């Protein structure tokens, strides 16, 4: 959720003409991370949860790429871009660990 807030705050500084381009893509990718985690956690099976976690990890990778694009185009503050990039690295590591911790069978893993 922090990555979403930081993405929104940072992209407010981007050029106005990017509102429907890079800004929109970055915001959608950022929102997709916790949204996929939440949706997957309510599916009820480890297999489904794992799949949604992979989607969340993919969205984090998209945002990571978009941050690099923003950096190369000199959009945003370099420090904010770097801080969010570090946060995304941690998010992807946590997602990787969570995916690896889920049971391999298709049984219920205890989600409500």
C-alpha positions, -999 to +999 in steps of 0.1 A: +000+000+000+029+023+007+042+018-029+008+029-042+008+061-021+044+068-031+037+062-068+007+086-067+027+112-049+056+110-072+037+109-104+018+142-095+051+159-104+054+144-138+047+165-169+009+170-175+011+154-210+021+121-193-012+119-174-027+093-198+006+077-206+033+068-181+015+082-151-016+061-158+005+030-164+025+034-132-005+040-111-023+010-125+007-013-119+011+000-084-026-005-075-025-040-091+001-052-066-020-051-034-052-058-053-039-091-066-026-101-032-060-093-017-080-111-044-058-141-043-059-144-005-097-148-007-098-175-034-093-203-009-067-225-025-030-223-024-029-228-062-051-197-067-033-176-042+000-185-057-013-175-092-024-141-079+008-136-061+026-142-094+004-115-110+013-091-082+050-099-087+046-092-124+029-059-117+058-050-094+082-058-122+062-036-146+064-007-121+101-013-117+105-009-155+083+022-156+104+037-128+135+032-149+118+048-179+108+078-157+144+081-145+158+081-180+132+107-191+141+127-160+106+127-146+102+129-109+128+133-082+158+110-084+157+102-047+120+093-048+125+071-078+154+053-060+134+049-028+105+034-046+128+011-066+143-002-033+108-007-019+098-027-050+128-049-046+117-057-011+081-063-022+092-087-050+115-106-025+086-109+000+063-121-028+089-147-039+092-160-003+054-161+002+049-180-031+076-205-021+060-210+013+026-221+000+018-258-002+021-274-036-012-293-034-045-278-044-061-280-009-074-252+011-047-232+029-070-216+054-082-184+037-117-172+046 
